Structure formats: structure tokens, C-alpha cells
Amino acid sequence: MRKRYLGVAVFGLCLPATLALMSCNSKAKSQTTPVSDIPSAMVAEVKRGNIAHTLSLAGQFQPYQVVDVHPKVSGFMLKINVDIGDKVRKGDTLAVLEVPELQAQLRASKADLEQAKSDILRAQHEVKRAEAIHAANRLDYQRLLDTSKAQPGLVAQQELDDAQSKDLSSASQVDAAKAAADAAQQHAEAARANNERVQAIQNYTNVIAPIDGVVVWRYADTGALIQSGTDSNQQALPIVRLAQITLLRLRMPIPEDDVQYVHEGDPMQIRIDSLNRSITGKIVRFTRSVNFETRTMETEVDVQNRDLSIAPGMYANTKLQMASVNNILTIPVESLVIRGDQQAVYVLDSNNYIHFRNVIVGLRGTKLAEIKSGLNQNDRVIVGGQQKYINGEQVSPILMPTDSSEEMRESGGVIDMKSDDSNGGAK
């Protein structure tokens, strides 16, 4: 019995020592766990940089104005002064028409006007004669009336009545003469208006350039019968077509998704490969509506072309900066994850432990995204494979090199003039 109690006592004393030794061995083993057991993660630093969104498009030059010049009268082409490619100034005579019946009408209108002037002169003389007769009759009547009042019975009443009647009659003749003079004046005005009308029609036989421009096409030759362009029911050919090309419109189709970035005054870089020339322009107008078929909005830039070096119909490649931010925090797009209705990133602290952090994202490119809040410069974020990690987990970071800035380029179709494609190299 004494041996049994002694064994139990020895076991009781040894057990705590054994457990303590096992605990020490376990801690030692834990402290010597290999680093390879900690999962690795690709991380990127939060940097400061710029993000720009540019759109490349092919545009085509068009004349600022195109005018089909029609005559206002019909006639035979007596002379045409211009041909294709000629430069003209506003007011230059492009062609002269011959309308024989207009000459007769013009002579007749001039004769009517001269006759009307003679009628006015005759009417004015008639007014003066009538006024003179009336003045004499009025004087005779007044004398007889004064004598009758001074010496009653000396002047017969019949004589006095006759004098008064002549006075009143001559007054009526004055009124009639004045009315005839007014009628002659009105007839003269009508004759003058008719003469001006015929003269204007005669002037229309000289076809005048309405704008400064270049003759891009000629439709008529000498001797041809030219129809007037005043009747919209007839499809009459013009004499020439003029194009104003000292100022050109560069027209580009902006895709529907990018319409929101287009504003008047936005700068645009323009490259004319066929002329090996680069210029800068500004957006001056756009249609403010999207075409139902192409889903694009026509946008225009005005380009000066005083030397006429740019021909209408030429293509140009353009670049429009639609959105840009400078000196902002950027991270790789692959760092962003969706948590509920917010965007977040996995951030490492100084001991490489993972922490979830919500962020507010601004402009996004294809590689980088702008961070408006939630991160600081030089923070480290996990890039890709975030689903493998949990909040609070320690990782072994592998720093990957990343750019701090990006220019995101979108192409809406450009023209490669060096392509061997028979269709012009559009892509």
C-alpha cells in the first residue's frame, strides 16, 4: 500500500512538469513556423498621377457654305465668265443672259415714265391757270360786292349774282386741276415703280456671285437656254455651284456614349496626314441630337483655309480630350471590389494584415482609377484575387510595379493614309 501511494504521488508531481514542458515545446514550434506558410499577395502602392480620357475620330472637311447659283429670269446664255476652280468675290458677274423681250419692256416702261412726267407738268400748269382765273373772278366779285354795299342799287343784283357764280365756278376748277395733278403724280409713281421693276429684271440678266468662293461645278455653256430658279415646282439646273472654302467645317461623328463630354470651345487636336500637317481647333457647334441609325452626334470644328491648301473632302484624324484629372491618387483598377452597394479595397497595414476599406472612385481608365477618398498616398492595396483573403489575415506582400498616370484612348474610327487597303485604310 505504501508503494502504491508513493507511485501516485510521484505521478502527480511529474504531470505538471510534463504539461509545462509540452507547452514550451508547442510555443517554440509555433515561433519557428516557416514564413512560406503565410499566403502571398500582389500589392500596389497608392500613387499620385493623372488620368485622361481621349477620343480619336476620323473627320471630313466640308465647305463652310455651298450655294447653287440660279438666275432669277429665264433666258439664253450670252456669256459665262467662270469655270471650275475659279475663285470669285462677292458681287462678281458670273454670267450674262440675253432676254430680248425685256429690252422692249424696259423701253416701254421708260416711255410711260416720261409721259407721266409730262402729264404732271401739264397738270401743274393747269392748276396755276385755274388759280389765276379764280383770283380774277374773286377780285371782280369782291369789287362789285363792295360797290353794292357802298351805294345800294348802283349794281344790279343779276350782275352781282353772275360775278359770284363765276367766282365759285373758278374755285371748283382749281380743285379739279389740283385733283388732276394728284392723279398725274400717282400715275407717275406707278410708271416709275414699273420702270424700276423692269430694270431690276433686266439687272437679273447679270448673274452675280452671292458669296466669296470657288466654282466647284459648272452646269451651263454659252447659248444654252437657262430656266429661272424662282419656280420651286421645276427642277431647274443652276448655272454654277459655289463653295466657300477659305473657311472649312471639319465634321466628326461623336459616339453616343461620349456625347456627354462634348462642349462648345473644347480644344481638339487635328492631324491631316495627306498634308503632313497638325493643327489645333475648337468645337464650335454640334447637332445636340443623336442619329437613330448611326448612334452618333455630328460635331463641327471651323478650320481656317485662306491659302486653300486643304481641299474639301479630305480626311483628318482628330483627338478630343473628353475628361481629365491631375495630381490625384490612383490605384490599379484590379484593386477595386464590390461590397454591397459600395466599392472597396483590401489595404495592408504596417504588419501586413488585411483591412477592408470603402473608397469613393472618380474617373476610371482601363488600368487606373481615381480615388477621391478612403486611401492615402503610399498605402498598399491587394491587386487581384481578393476572394482568397479574409479581413485581418496576414499576408506576405509582393510589390508589383504600376504606373501612376494613364491616358485612356478610345477610337471611334480613324483613317490610316499609309494603309494598302483599297478602301482608304479605314479602321
SENU-125339 format. One line per 10 residues: number of its first residue (from 1); for each residue x, y, z of C-alpha. Coordinates in steps of 0.1 Angstrom, whole numbers. Example, Ala and Ser with C-alpha at 12.3 -4.5 7.8 and 13.67 -1.06 7.14 Angstrom:
2
1> 123,-45,78 | 137,-11,71
***
This chain:
427
1> 0,0,0 | 28,24,8 | 44,17,-26 | 10,24,-44 | 7,58,-26 | 42,67,-34 | 37,60,-71 | 6,81,-73 | 24,109,-56 | 53,108,-79
11> 30,108,-109 | 11,137,-95 | 43,157,-92 | 56,148,-126 | 23,156,-145 | 25,194,-142 | 61,194,-152 | 53,173,-183 | 25,196,-193 | 47,227,-188
21> 74,211,-210 | 48,202,-237 | 36,238,-236 | 71,252,-240 | 77,228,-269 | 45,239,-286 | 54,276,-283 | 88,270,-296 | 73,252,-326 | 48,280,-332
31> 75,306,-331 | 96,287,-357 | 67,283,-382 | 82,289,-417 | 73,322,-435 | 63,301,-465 | 31,291,-447 | 19,328,-448 | 0,334,-481 | 15,358,-506
41> -4,387,-522 | 3,410,-551 | 1,446,-539 | 4,480,-554 | 12,514,-538 | -13,543,-540 | 4,569,-561 | -3,605,-573 | -7,609,-610 | -30,619,-639
51> -58,602,-657 | -71,614,-691 | -98,601,-714 | -92,609,-751 | -113,600,-781 | -98,596,-816 | -121,601,-846 | -119,605,-883 | -134,637,-896 | -140,651,-931
61> -135,686,-943 | -165,703,-959 | -171,738,-973 | -184,763,-949 | -211,772,-974 | -223,757,-1007 | -245,777,-1030 | -262,767,-1063 | -265,799,-1083 | -297,802,-1103
71> -308,831,-1124 | -340,849,-1115 | -351,852,-1151 | -351,827,-1179 | -330,835,-1210 | -302,824,-1233 | -267,823,-1220 | -250,852,-1237 | -217,849,-1218 | -203,829,-1189
81> -172,843,-1172 | -161,815,-1149 | -152,778,-1150 | -144,751,-1125 | -118,761,-1100 | -120,798,-1105 | -120,820,-1074 | -147,847,-1073 | -155,875,-1050 | -190,885,-1038
91> -206,908,-1064 | -186,895,-1094 | -205,888,-1126 | -206,851,-1132 | -227,851,-1164 | -248,873,-1186 | -282,862,-1200 | -300,875,-1231 | -337,882,-1228 | -349,901,-1259
101> -384,909,-1247 | -370,926,-1216 | -354,953,-1238 | -388,962,-1253 | -405,961,-1218 | -377,984,-1205 | -382,1009,-1233 | -419,1009,-1228 | -416,1015,-1191 | -392,1044,-1197
111> -417,1059,-1222 | -445,1056,-1197 | -424,1073,-1171 | -416,1102,-1194 | -452,1105,-1204 | -462,1106,-1167 | -437,1133,-1160 | -452,1154,-1189 | -487,1148,-1175 | -475,1161,-1141
121> -461,1192,-1157 | -492,1199,-1177 | -514,1193,-1147 | -493,1217,-1126 | -497,1244,-1153 | -535,1238,-1154 | -536,1243,-1117 | -518,1276,-1120 | -541,1288,-1148 | -572,1278,-1128
131> -559,1296,-1098 | -552,1327,-1118 | -588,1327,-1133 | -602,1321,-1099 | -582,1350,-1084 | -595,1374,-1112 | -631,1362,-1107 | -628,1366,-1069 | -615,1401,-1073 | -643,1411,-1097
141> -669,1397,-1073 | -654,1414,-1043 | -654,1448,-1061 | -690,1446,-1072 | -699,1435,-1037 | -681,1464,-1021 | -697,1489,-1045 | -731,1474,-1039 | -727,1479,-1002 | -713,1514,-1006
151> -740,1526,-1030 | -771,1503,-1028 | -789,1500,-1061 | -759,1511,-1082 | -750,1475,-1091 | -778,1453,-1104 | -784,1421,-1084 | -782,1400,-1115 | -747,1413,-1122 | -737,1406,-1087
161> -750,1370,-1088 | -732,1364,-1121 | -699,1375,-1106 | -704,1353,-1075 | -712,1323,-1098 | -680,1328,-1118 | -660,1330,-1085 | -675,1297,-1072 | -670,1280,-1106 | -634,1291,-1109
171> -628,1278,-1073 | -642,1244,-1084 | -619,1244,-1115 | -589,1250,-1092 | -600,1220,-1071 | -604,1199,-1102 | -570,1209,-1116 | -554,1200,-1083 | -571,1166,-1083 | -559,1160,-1119
181> -524,1170,-1108 | -525,1145,-1079 | -538,1118,-1103 | -509,1126,-1127 | -485,1123,-1097 | -498,1089,-1088 | -497,1077,-1123 | -460,1089,-1125 | -453,1069,-1093 | -468,1038,-1108
191> -449,1043,-1140 | -417,1048,-1120 | -423,1016,-1100 | -430,996,-1132 | -398,1010,-1147 | -378,1000,-1116 | -393,965,-1117 | -384,960,-1154 | -350,975,-1147 | -345,951,-1118
201> -355,922,-1140 | -331,934,-1167 | -303,936,-1140 | -311,899,-1132 | -297,890,-1165 | -263,897,-1149 | -258,867,-1126 | -239,879,-1096 | -218,858,-1071 | -236,859,-1037
211> -205,849,-1017 | -167,847,-1019 | -158,812,-1030 | -146,788,-1056 | -165,775,-1086 | -167,738,-1079 | -190,729,-1108 | -204,745,-1139 | -237,734,-1154 | -242,757,-1184
221> -225,768,-1216 | -228,797,-1239 | -260,796,-1260 | -279,773,-1236 | -315,782,-1226 | -314,787,-1188 | -346,784,-1167 | -351,807,-1138 | -348,793,-1103 | -379,811,-1089
231> -403,782,-1095 | -400,755,-1069 | -421,731,-1090 | -393,729,-1116 | -360,712,-1110 | -340,738,-1130 | -303,733,-1131 | -281,761,-1116 | -255,779,-1137 | -227,772,-1113
241> -221,759,-1078 | -200,780,-1055 | -183,768,-1023 | -168,789,-996 | -136,771,-987 | -115,798,-972 | -132,786,-940 | -139,748,-937 | -161,727,-915 | -144,696,-900
251> -173,673,-892 | -170,643,-869 | -195,617,-856 | -192,615,-818 | -204,581,-804 | -234,582,-782 | -215,572,-751 | -192,601,-754 | -218,628,-762 | -218,639,-725
261> -182,650,-728 | -187,673,-758 | -189,711,-751 | -185,742,-772 | -150,755,-770 | -134,722,-762 | -99,720,-778 | -92,694,-804 | -60,681,-819 | -62,677,-857
271> -38,657,-879 | -41,659,-917 | -19,630,-928 | -23,638,-965 | -6,672,-960 | 16,661,-931 | 2,689,-911 | -11,692,-875 | -33,720,-862 | -54,728,-832
281> -91,737,-833 | -121,742,-810 | -156,727,-812 | -179,754,-823 | -212,736,-828 | -229,702,-826 | -264,690,-835 | -274,682,-799 | -292,651,-812 | -281,615,-819
291> -287,599,-852 | -311,570,-849 | -292,548,-874 | -255,555,-866 | -260,564,-829 | -236,593,-833 | -238,631,-829 | -224,653,-857 | -199,678,-843 | -180,705,-861
301> -147,724,-859 | -141,755,-880 | -107,755,-897 | -92,785,-915 | -81,777,-951 | -70,811,-965 | -43,795,-987 | -68,769,-999 | -43,741,-991 | -70,719,-976
311> -94,706,-1002 | -130,698,-992 | -134,660,-989 | -100,654,-973 | -99,633,-941 | -83,643,-908 | -77,623,-877 | -87,641,-845 | -82,637,-808 | -106,651,-783
321> -98,651,-746 | -131,643,-730 | -123,641,-693 | -91,645,-673 | -80,648,-636 | -45,658,-625 | -25,653,-593 | -49,627,-579 | -45,594,-560 | -45,564,-584
331> -46,527,-579 | -49,498,-604 | -85,490,-614 | -80,454,-604 | -77,466,-568 | -113,475,-566 | -140,451,-553 | -177,455,-548 | -191,451,-513 | -228,456,-513
341> -235,489,-530 | -201,503,-523 | -166,499,-538 | -138,488,-515 | -101,478,-514 | -80,454,-493 | -54,475,-476 | -23,462,-458 | -12,478,-425 | 25,481,-414
351> 24,445,-402 | 9,432,-435 | -25,425,-420 | -55,429,-443 | -82,455,-436 | -113,462,-457 | -118,498,-466 | -146,515,-485 | -135,541,-511 | -150,567,-534
361> -139,563,-570 | -137,591,-595 | -126,589,-632 | -117,554,-643 | -94,544,-670 | -86,510,-685 | -57,504,-660 | -60,530,-633 | -88,545,-612 | -90,578,-593
371> -96,576,-556 | -114,606,-541 | -114,594,-505 | -106,563,-484 | -69,560,-492 | -37,579,-486 | -6,581,-507 | 18,552,-503 | -9,529,-489 | -6,493,-502
381> -36,476,-517 | -41,440,-529 | -43,436,-567 | -64,407,-579 | -76,375,-562 | -92,393,-533 | -116,365,-528 | -88,343,-514 | -82,366,-484 | -102,375,-453
391> -103,406,-431 | -75,405,-405 | -54,379,-423 | -16,383,-425 | -1,380,-459 | 34,382,-475 | 32,412,-499 | 48,411,-533 | 51,447,-546 | 42,450,-583
401> 54,480,-604 | 25,502,-616 | 21,534,-635 | 9,565,-617 | -7,581,-648 | -28,569,-677 | -42,583,-709 | -72,562,-718 | -76,563,-756 | -109,554,-773
411> -111,552,-811 | -143,559,-829 | -126,551,-863 | -95,568,-878 | -80,569,-913 | -47,553,-919 | -34,570,-951 | -4,546,-952 | -26,515,-954 | -27,495,-986
421> -64,489,-982 | -81,499,-1014 | -110,513,-993 | -88,540,-980 | -75,523,-949 | -104,530,-926 | -103,511,-894
***
